[in-house]
Amino acid sequence: MWQRYNGYVHGREPLLTMAYFCLSVLAWSARDWPTFSKRSHPRRRAAAKYAIELDVLDTLGRLTSILGDAAGGRKRDEQSEDRPPTNAEHAWVDAAIKALILQVGAWAADPSKQLRQLTMGDLPRLS
């Protein structure tokens, strides 16, 4: 996650593709988390493993899926808005990724430690 974020910071990768990759890494890394069955949604497992409010992950998934133009979009479908993120959306995604990297790092440093949950209240407002 850090490597991809660093690529974004240095202009080698668009914000939305970097952010979606980080979200997918979280889901992938929690695939065997014992709290939930294999049928549980990957974001639910990631939220439980890393003490992240599910709304944070769902909001990140929504923004990285619907936003973006030809220069910085991750995908294009009927829900796409064909526009770059607003300043508030850009700031939120950037802050969310930094917070997720720190949260995952804290978990990796001591998986047995009870982490403070990362919530939407910890991130900038979207409106």
C-alpha positions, 0 to 999 in steps of 0.5 A: 500500500505504501509503495503505491501511495508513494507512486501517487505522491510522486506523480507516477499513478492516479489517485483513484487507481492507487486508492482502489488498489489499496482497498483491494489489498485490504480485502485480500489480506483479510481473506482468511480472517477467522471472525467471518465465514468465507462467504462474508463480504471481503470489506467486512472481513477487512473492517473487522481485522483492522478495526475500520468502520465499514462505511470508510471502506464502502465510501472509498470503494464507491468513490474509486468506482464512480469517479474519474475521467479518461486521465485518472479514472479506474473504470467506466460503466453506467454508474460512472460520473466521468469527472475527476474528484472534487477538491473535497473528494480528493482530500478525503481519498488521500486522507483515507489512504494515509489513515488506512496505511497507518491502521494496517501498520499498527495492526502489523506491529502488534496483531494482538493489540486492540486498535482504536477503530478508524471511523468516518469522523477521523476523516475530512468531511466530503461535503 
